Amino acid sequence: MKAFTTLSSTAAALTDNGRLMANVDTDMIIPKQFLKTTQREGLAEGLFFELKTKADGSPDPDFVLNKPQHRHAGILIAGDNFGCGSSREHAPWALLDQGITCVIAPSFADIFHNNCFKNGILPIALAPEICEALAEQAGGANHRFTIDLERQTITTPEGAEIRFNIEPGRKQSLLQGLDDIGETLMAGETIDAFEARRAHETPWLQGRANG
């Protein structure tokens, strides 16, 4: 997993009638027809497919990620309860394949929130009014933000600094680029020592008598 330290990127805001879209579920993030693969590459094609595609299959130029200035955005801003619905890990995979490594919203569905950390995506929860203000700036002429995980700050295009909270353990895992398996492997020597000691002290657990 790639470490997350700082990110300086344009931001794209998912809006509907001028307001941030709430309750964006995982089927909206990546529809079920794109779940036939276990590969993480190529999933950007299905990301927000029903939002970014017209009925005839052509790209919708009004969808934010189809606009030239937001096409390579690394930050996504959305409304409340982002990532709700089914627990599909393809959702963060598709975001990553698009190049999005930070999602800002007032709240996240629990499973999606956990899956973000397991895949190197930083989910930031901020008050609704702050998210709306950031979305407005993202739609302006200067829409570049800087995320500093170590300092836990967002620097807006206007130069303001906004602090965010994150659980310390998850912060360190992102900074070091460690998923659950990586964290376990970090304790490899301790695990090996425990296994050797257990084999000596309780040989019957290994299927052999004490010799």
Secondary structure by P-SEA (a helix, b strand, c coil): cccccccbbbbbbbccccccccccccccccccccccccccccccccccccccccccccccccccccccccccccbbbbcccccccccccaaaaaaaaacccccccccccaaaaaaaaacbbbbbbccaaaaaaaaaaaacccbbbbbbccccbbbcccbbbbbbcccaaaaaaaaacccaaaaaaaaaaaaaaaaaaaaaacccccccccc
